[in-house]
């Protein structure tokens, strides 16, 4: 078996997950990336990864459907075998989406969707992948700057991400005997298609976020993706149970 480090990145066909996959490959990590429905973009991601001489695979996954998770874990095992690796070096949970609705108008279905996608998925997926994680591996859950500062209309999304941060601490405590480090990455507002692309495409929103950010601009996907190799490196080996915010100093 090879000593090639393989990272599972959910939501790797677009946005932050796509940037993360590309930067991990540039740093020498192989990538198993997931996509929900856009197979062509997933294959484009694989091409970007393998162009750096490391293994790249795309697997379909709907994080809203927990009934598929066990079969997905089997597919990850097969992908590792095909890459000549025995274990994952890390799991990074980027897959998800937001709901924008005033608190008083948020429906039970919208809240349930946020909890299913952002809490149930990383909880159960990581659990099922534990046999594939080597001792000393990494789990990186993804939260949001919205757990520290408020953005009206994101109560359900932010509440789910708050639960992710608590989950991270429990995972870190209970998996520490295997040397598994579990941390939370919390991006600030990033210019992606999140929330309909308002931060990226609406000038007034972009300007307001930039004005509230210490570094004076809106974040870009590569501001997050470029940090992934460092966050999963041995140099971050003493970090576990920690929330790491990458927001350029938004709303401080």
Buried (B, 14 or more C-beta within 10 A) or exposed (E): EEEBBBBBBBBBBBBBBBBBBBBBBBBEBBBBBBBBEBEEBBBBBBEBBBEBEBBBBBBBBBBBEBEBBEEBBEBBBEBBEEBEBBBBBBBBBBBBBBBBBEEEEBEEEBBEBBBBBBBBBBBBBBEBBBEBBBEEBBBBBBBBBBBBBEBEBBBBBBBBBBBBBEBBBEBBEEBEEEEBBBBBBBBBBBBBEBBEEBBBEEEEBBEBBBEBBEEEEBBBBBBBBBBBBEBBEEEBEEBBBBBBBBBBEBBE
